[in-house]
Amino acid sequence: MSGMAVVGHDGLMDGIRVAVRMGRMPQSLLLHGPDGVGKRTLALWTAALLQCESDPAPCGACRSCRLAERIEHPDIHYHFPMPALKRASSPGKRREKIEEQRQERLARLRAEPGCDLDGGAPTGIYLDAVSNIRAQATRRPAMGRIAVFVVAEADRMVPQAASPQAANAFLKLLEEPPGFAQLILTSSRPQALLPTIRSRTARLRVAPISEADVARFLTEARGIPARRARAIARRAEGSIGRAIRLAEEERDVPSTNADRLLAAALTGDAGGRYAAAGAFSSSGARSVLAPALEELEIRLRDLLCTADGSPSLAHDPETAARIHARWPLSETAILAALAAVDDARECTDRNLNPRSTVSVLLADMSEALGGC
């Protein structure tokens, strides 16, 4: 859907088809799994399946399927994180502005599927957006029997005024959904959802897809030569989203940043750590720092493969061997450094200050790796 077919999840798709055909589809479904593995695409595919007028569904040819493909079906309501409104006004006006903002982004997605809507700016699913979802859920479907609500990155329902108002407001919809409403949530961090939300949804894990499926997608859908596609697929670790980003971005930028971060942590020099942190601005956590952290994680996993005697499993065994020869790190130290990177990635998900995030990361990594 939205310009991209579901890749590598045939088993999940078959299971969803069977559940729908037998009338056993849960009214509230949570698709969870790592970033970029296709949760959003699978959710929109499921919405199309539920609205399709043919059998087998989705057929891709009927009016409902054509509308769903363009994200224009009146009974498929797609919601996702957006920037907070800069000017406060009455609740009614805020909700109008939020809906206008959503429609503008949907138009951009139709014109350029998979585009970065907000350039790494802080986004969330705020209380006014949830109020719009609840209002839409009171209206009967315009075309068919059901209305499908796809809420991407549902864990980004942002606490306001020190209480999770947006999440609690959404919980009310989950507790008493209209009989004609189908709710599909996606999340890469299901643990960040309210426990009461998790308990009221049927959870379906969307696992990383195979390296071969990622490479095939890059070759067939993106026209990337097979050899390069295989190399990208290996680094993408089962994530189509990450593979696309790796294929499109200037690889030297995140790779150079990752090398700089690792070197600063390994040397243990406070001045070097300060300089490495200062190379990042105070904004752009998700667009600039996140790719560097992904590359840094790959470097550390390569070192872990080398340390435990499995260098052939590394993405870049030669580089890992060279680093290990100079800094013979233990598996325990590398695992502790990976935990620090994981904490930093959570900070980037929350759009925290990249420079501060890197400062803490390098201090933690330096300690873990034995730096002084």
Backbone torsions as a table, in degrees:
resi	resn	phi	psi	omega
1	MET	NA	164.4	-179.9
2	SER	49.3	42.8	174.2
3	GLY	86.8	3.0	-178.9
4	MET	-141.9	127.0	177.6
5	ALA	-78.4	156.0	174.6
6	VAL	-67.4	132.4	-177.1
7	VAL	-119.9	128.5	168.7
8	GLY	78.2	12.3	-178.3
9	HIS	-125.4	41.3	-177.5
10	ASP	-59.0	-39.9	-179.3
11	GLY	-62.9	-44.5	177.8
12	LEU	-63.5	-42.2	-179.7
13	MET	-62.6	-42.3	178.2
14	ASP	-62.1	-41.6	179.8
15	GLY	-64.3	-39.6	178.3
16	ILE	-66.8	-40.9	177.4
17	ARG	-58.4	-45.7	-179.1
18	VAL	-63.4	-43.2	-179.8
19	ALA	-60.6	-41.3	179.5
20	VAL	-68.0	-44.5	-177.7
21	ARG	-62.3	-35.6	-177.1
22	MET	-92.2	3.3	179.3
23	GLY	71.7	27.0	-177.9
24	ARG	-112.5	16.4	179.8
25	MET	-69.4	122.9	177.7
26	PRO	-60.1	143.5	-179.0
27	GLN	-70.9	-28.3	178.2
28	SER	-126.1	118.1	-174.2
29	LEU	-122.5	136.0	175.8
30	LEU	-115.5	114.2	174.4
31	LEU	-93.6	116.7	-177.3
32	HIS	-129.7	150.8	-178.7
33	GLY	166.2	178.4	-177.1
34	PRO	-60.6	162.7	176.8
35	ASP	-58.0	138.5	167.8
36	GLY	77.6	9.6	-177.0
37	VAL	-88.6	-1.5	175.1
38	GLY	108.4	20.7	-178.3
39	LYS	-63.2	-47.0	-178.7
40	ARG	-63.3	-44.8	-179.8
41	THR	-63.1	-41.3	178.4
42	LEU	-65.4	-37.6	178.6
43	ALA	-64.3	-43.8	179.7
44	LEU	-70.4	-33.3	174.1
45	TRP	-62.9	-41.9	178.2
46	THR	-63.5	-39.4	177.2
47	ALA	-61.2	-42.6	178.1
48	ALA	-64.5	-41.2	177.9
49	LEU	-57.4	-44.0	-177.7
50	LEU	-67.5	-26.2	-177.0
51	GLN	-97.7	-11.9	-173.7
52	CYS	-61.5	143.6	-177.5
53	GLU	-95.5	-0.5	-173.7
54	SER	-120.4	175.3	177.1
55	ASP	-139.6	124.5	4.3
56	PRO	-76.7	154.1	-177.5
57	ALA	-113.9	156.1	-10.3
58	PRO	-76.9	139.5	-174.2
59	CYS	-83.1	-25.2	-179.6
60	GLY	81.2	-3.3	-174.4
61	ALA	-118.5	-28.0	-177.2
62	CYS	-70.5	169.0	-177.3
63	ARG	-59.3	-43.1	-179.6
64	SER	-61.2	-43.5	180.0
65	CYS	-65.2	-40.1	179.3
66	ARG	-64.2	-40.9	178.0
67	LEU	-66.9	-40.8	179.6
68	ALA	-63.8	-40.1	179.2
69	GLU	-58.9	-34.7	-179.7
70	ARG	-91.9	6.9	-175.6
71	ILE	54.3	43.7	-178.4
72	GLU	-122.7	2.7	-178.3
73	HIS	-66.4	127.7	-176.0
74	PRO	-66.6	-15.9	-179.5
75	ASP	-108.8	13.9	170.9
76	ILE	-117.3	111.7	-175.8
77	HIS	-107.2	108.4	-175.1
78	TYR	-102.6	118.6	-179.6
79	HIS	-121.2	149.8	-172.9
80	PHE	-158.9	165.0	179.9
81	PRO	-62.0	142.0	178.0
82	MET	-141.6	163.1	176.5
83	PRO	-62.9	150.8	175.1
84	ALA	-70.1	151.0	177.1
85	LEU	-67.8	139.1	-176.3
86	LYS	-80.1	-26.5	-178.8
87	ARG	-119.0	127.8	178.5
88	ALA	-83.4	144.9	175.1
89	SER	-149.1	-155.1	-179.7
90	SER	-68.3	154.0	179.1
91	PRO	-54.3	-40.8	180.0
92	GLY	-62.7	-43.9	179.7
93	LYS	-66.2	-39.2	179.0
94	ARG	-62.2	-42.2	-179.5
95	ARG	-66.1	-37.1	176.4
96	GLU	-62.3	-45.5	-179.2
97	LYS	-64.2	-40.0	178.3
98	ILE	-61.5	-42.7	180.0
99	GLU	-67.9	-37.8	175.4
100	GLU	-61.3	-42.5	179.3
101	GLN	-62.5	-42.0	179.2
102	ARG	-64.1	-44.2	-179.3
103	GLN	-64.6	-36.8	176.5
104	GLU	-61.6	-41.6	-179.5
105	ARG	-72.3	-34.5	175.2
106	LEU	-63.0	-39.4	177.9
107	ALA	-63.0	-38.0	178.4
108	ARG	-68.8	-37.6	178.2
109	LEU	-65.4	-35.4	177.5
110	ARG	-65.8	-39.3	-178.2
111	ALA	-76.7	-32.5	-176.0
112	GLU	-142.9	79.7	-178.4
113	PRO	-54.4	136.5	177.4
114	GLY	80.6	6.3	-178.1
115	CYS	-70.4	156.7	175.4
116	ASP	-80.5	108.1	-171.8
117	LEU	-70.7	-34.2	-170.1
118	ASP	-128.5	13.4	172.2
119	GLY	56.0	35.0	178.3
120	GLY	82.0	2.7	178.9
121	ALA	-66.8	153.4	178.7
122	PRO	-59.9	131.5	179.9
123	THR	-136.5	164.6	176.9
124	GLY	-168.2	173.1	171.9
125	ILE	-104.7	97.4	-170.3
126	TYR	-88.2	171.1	-174.6
127	LEU	-56.4	-40.5	-179.6
128	ASP	-64.1	-36.4	177.6
129	ALA	-65.9	-41.2	178.1
130	VAL	-65.3	-36.7	176.5
131	SER	-61.2	-38.3	177.0
132	ASN	-65.9	-40.9	178.4
133	ILE	-60.6	-45.6	-178.9
134	ARG	-64.8	-37.4	178.5
135	ALA	-66.6	-42.2	178.4
136	GLN	-62.5	-33.3	-177.4
137	ALA	-73.0	-9.8	176.6
138	THR	-87.6	-12.1	-177.1
139	ARG	-93.9	136.6	-179.5
140	ARG	-69.3	154.2	-178.7
141	PRO	-57.8	147.8	-177.8
142	ALA	-86.1	-32.2	-174.2
143	MET	-116.0	-41.1	-171.7
144	GLY	-121.5	-153.1	-177.1
145	ARG	-88.1	-26.7	-174.0
146	ILE	-129.8	161.3	171.2
147	ALA	-117.1	129.8	-177.0
148	VAL	-106.8	129.8	179.2
149	PHE	-113.9	114.1	176.6
150	VAL	-102.7	118.2	-179.6
151	VAL	-115.7	101.7	-178.3
152	ALA	-80.4	144.5	-180.0
153	GLU	52.6	53.0	-174.9
154	ALA	-62.0	-22.4	178.3
155	ASP	-68.3	-7.4	-179.0
156	ARG	-91.7	18.6	171.4
157	MET	-70.5	106.5	-162.7
158	VAL	-83.1	131.3	173.4
159	PRO	-63.2	137.9	177.3
160	GLN	-125.6	142.9	179.5
161	ALA	53.1	42.3	175.4
162	ALA	64.5	17.8	175.0
163	SER	-143.1	146.9	-175.9
164	PRO	-76.9	67.7	-174.6
165	GLN	-63.8	-43.0	-177.3
166	ALA	-64.5	-46.0	-179.8
167	ALA	-64.0	-40.5	178.9
168	ASN	-66.4	-36.4	177.6
169	ALA	-65.6	-39.9	178.4
170	PHE	-68.1	-34.1	179.4
171	LEU	-58.4	-36.1	179.0
172	LYS	-61.2	-36.2	177.2
173	LEU	-68.9	-39.7	179.0
174	LEU	-65.9	-34.5	-177.9
175	GLU	-69.7	-36.7	-177.6
176	GLU	-136.4	65.4	-180.0
177	PRO	-72.9	143.8	173.9
178	PRO	-59.0	150.5	-177.4
179	GLY	-60.8	-23.8	-177.8
180	PHE	-93.3	2.7	-175.0
181	ALA	-99.7	131.8	173.2
182	GLN	-113.3	125.1	-176.1
183	LEU	-110.9	127.6	177.7
184	ILE	-128.3	114.7	179.1
185	LEU	-105.4	149.9	171.4
186	THR	-125.5	150.6	179.1
187	SER	-160.9	137.6	171.0
188	SER	-92.7	-11.1	-179.1
189	ARG	-133.7	67.3	-176.2
190	PRO	-60.4	-24.9	178.7
191	GLN	-65.4	-19.0	179.4
192	ALA	-82.7	-12.6	176.6
193	LEU	-73.5	154.3	173.8
194	LEU	-58.6	136.5	177.1
195	PRO	-53.8	-33.7	179.5
196	THR	-68.6	-29.3	175.0
197	ILE	-71.8	-45.2	178.9
198	ARG	-59.8	-38.4	-176.1
199	SER	-71.9	-17.9	-178.2
200	ARG	-102.2	11.4	176.8
201	THR	-124.7	148.4	170.9
202	ALA	-83.2	122.3	-173.4
203	ARG	-94.8	133.9	179.4
204	LEU	-130.5	116.8	-177.8
205	ARG	-81.1	131.1	176.4
206	VAL	-104.2	104.3	-172.6
207	ALA	-82.1	162.2	171.3
208	PRO	-56.9	145.2	-178.7
209	ILE	-91.5	168.6	-173.7
210	SER	-70.4	153.9	177.7
211	GLU	-58.4	-39.3	-179.0
212	ALA	-64.9	-39.8	179.5
213	ASP	-66.7	-39.9	178.0
214	VAL	-62.8	-46.7	-179.5
215	ALA	-62.5	-41.3	-180.0
216	ARG	-63.7	-41.7	177.7
217	PHE	-60.5	-45.9	-178.6
218	LEU	-61.8	-37.4	-179.1
219	THR	-74.4	-47.0	-174.0
220	GLU	-79.9	-39.8	-175.1
221	ALA	-93.3	-25.7	-175.4
222	ARG	-115.8	-4.9	177.3
223	GLY	68.3	24.6	-179.3
224	ILE	-84.2	133.0	179.4
225	PRO	-53.1	145.8	-171.1
226	ALA	-57.4	-41.1	-177.2
227	ARG	-64.5	-46.4	178.5
228	ARG	-67.1	-37.1	179.2
229	ALA	-60.4	-41.1	179.4
230	ARG	-65.6	-38.9	179.5
231	ALA	-65.6	-43.0	178.5
232	ILE	-65.3	-42.9	-178.2
233	ALA	-60.0	-36.6	179.9
234	ARG	-64.9	-39.6	-179.9
235	ARG	-77.2	-23.2	-176.5
236	ALA	-73.8	-20.0	175.7
237	GLU	53.1	48.8	173.2
238	GLY	82.7	10.7	-177.5
239	SER	-113.9	113.6	175.8
240	ILE	-63.1	-42.5	179.8
241	GLY	-58.4	-43.7	179.4
242	ARG	-68.2	-37.6	178.6
243	ALA	-61.6	-42.6	178.8
244	ILE	-62.9	-43.1	179.9
245	ARG	-63.9	-43.0	178.9
246	LEU	-63.1	-35.8	-179.1
247	ALA	-71.5	-31.8	-173.2
248	GLU	-93.6	-30.4	-172.8
249	GLU	-81.9	164.5	171.5
250	GLU	-77.2	105.8	-172.6
251	ARG	-59.4	-29.7	-176.3
252	ASP	-60.9	-31.7	-174.6
253	VAL	-67.9	-60.1	179.0
254	PRO	-64.5	-33.6	179.1
255	SER	-65.1	-44.4	178.8
256	THR	-63.4	-42.5	178.4
257	ASN	-61.8	-42.5	179.4
258	ALA	-63.4	-43.1	179.0
259	ASP	-62.3	-39.6	179.4
260	ARG	-64.7	-41.4	-179.8
261	LEU	-66.2	-44.2	-179.0
262	LEU	-64.9	-42.5	179.6
263	ALA	-62.2	-41.9	-179.7
264	ALA	-63.8	-37.3	179.7
265	ALA	-73.0	-38.2	-176.9
266	LEU	-70.6	-38.0	-178.6
267	THR	-70.9	-26.4	179.3
268	GLY	72.3	12.0	-178.2
269	ASP	-86.4	123.9	-176.6
270	ALA	-63.1	-37.6	178.8
271	GLY	-65.1	-40.3	178.1
272	GLY	-64.9	-39.1	177.5
273	ARG	-64.6	-41.1	-179.9
274	TYR	-63.3	-43.1	-179.6
275	ALA	-65.9	-39.7	180.0
276	ALA	-65.3	-39.7	177.7
277	ALA	-68.1	-37.6	-178.6
278	GLY	-68.2	-15.9	178.4
279	ALA	-72.2	-15.6	177.7
280	PHE	-97.9	144.1	178.2
281	SER	-78.5	178.7	-179.8
282	SER	-87.3	5.6	178.2
283	SER	-140.5	175.9	178.1
284	GLY	80.3	32.8	-176.7
285	ALA	-57.9	-46.1	-172.8
286	ARG	-78.6	-30.3	-176.5
287	SER	-88.7	-28.6	-174.8
288	VAL	-109.1	-51.2	-174.7
289	LEU	-75.8	-38.0	-176.1
290	ALA	-56.5	-47.0	177.4
291	PRO	-61.3	-35.9	178.7
292	ALA	-65.7	-39.0	179.1
293	LEU	-67.8	-35.5	176.5
294	GLU	-62.7	-44.2	178.6
295	GLU	-65.5	-38.9	179.1
296	LEU	-63.8	-39.0	177.7
297	GLU	-62.1	-40.2	177.3
298	ILE	-62.5	-43.3	178.8
299	ARG	-57.6	-46.1	-176.8
300	LEU	-68.9	-36.7	177.5
301	ARG	-66.7	-36.1	175.0
302	ASP	-61.9	-41.9	178.1
303	LEU	-64.6	-36.5	178.4
304	LEU	-64.8	-41.8	176.8
305	CYS	-60.1	-41.6	180.0
306	THR	-68.1	-41.2	-177.8
307	ALA	-66.5	-32.6	-177.9
308	ASP	-95.1	11.9	174.4
309	GLY	82.2	22.9	179.1
310	SER	-125.6	56.5	-174.9
311	PRO	-62.5	-24.4	-178.6
312	SER	-67.2	-17.5	180.0
313	LEU	-85.4	-7.8	-178.6
314	ALA	-74.2	151.6	175.1
315	HIS	-69.2	-41.0	-178.5
316	ASP	-132.3	79.8	-173.9
317	PRO	-63.2	-32.1	-178.8
318	GLU	-64.9	-46.9	179.6
319	THR	-64.5	-42.6	179.8
320	ALA	-61.3	-41.4	179.7
321	ALA	-64.9	-39.1	179.4
322	ARG	-64.3	-44.1	179.0
323	ILE	-66.1	-42.0	-177.7
324	HIS	-65.4	-32.4	179.2
325	ALA	-65.4	-33.4	179.9
326	ARG	-86.3	-38.3	179.8
327	TRP	-125.2	86.4	-178.1
328	PRO	-73.3	85.4	-173.5
329	LEU	-83.3	148.7	176.2
330	SER	-81.9	159.3	177.0
331	GLU	-60.5	-38.6	-179.9
332	THR	-61.4	-42.8	-179.5
333	ALA	-65.2	-41.7	-178.8
334	ILE	-67.3	-40.0	178.2
335	LEU	-62.9	-37.7	177.1
336	ALA	-66.3	-38.7	177.2
337	ALA	-65.8	-39.9	177.0
338	LEU	-62.4	-36.1	177.0
339	ALA	-64.1	-37.7	177.7
340	ALA	-65.9	-39.1	177.0
341	VAL	-64.3	-40.0	178.4
342	ASP	-61.1	-40.6	177.0
343	ASP	-63.0	-41.1	179.9
344	ALA	-65.7	-37.4	178.9
345	ARG	-65.6	-34.7	175.7
346	GLU	-64.8	-37.6	177.1
347	CYS	-64.3	-38.7	178.5
348	THR	-67.9	-34.2	176.7
349	ASP	-61.1	-30.2	-179.5
350	ARG	-93.3	6.5	178.0
351	ASN	58.9	37.6	176.1
352	LEU	-75.9	164.1	-176.6
353	ASN	-55.3	117.1	-177.7
354	PRO	-59.2	-39.5	-178.0
355	ARG	-64.3	-43.9	178.1
356	SER	-66.8	-39.2	178.9
357	THR	-60.6	-43.8	-179.9
358	VAL	-67.2	-38.5	178.7
359	SER	-58.4	-46.5	178.8
360	VAL	-67.4	-42.7	-180.0
361	LEU	-57.3	-49.2	-175.5
362	LEU	-68.0	-35.4	175.8
363	ALA	-63.4	-44.8	179.9
364	ASP	-66.5	-42.1	179.8
365	MET	-66.7	-41.9	-179.6
366	SER	-59.9	-42.4	178.2
367	GLU	-65.6	-43.4	-178.6
368	ALA	-63.9	-38.0	-175.7
369	LEU	-89.0	1.8	174.6
370	GLY	93.8	12.6	178.3
371	GLY	-73.4	167.6	-178.6
372	CYS	-114.7	NA	NA
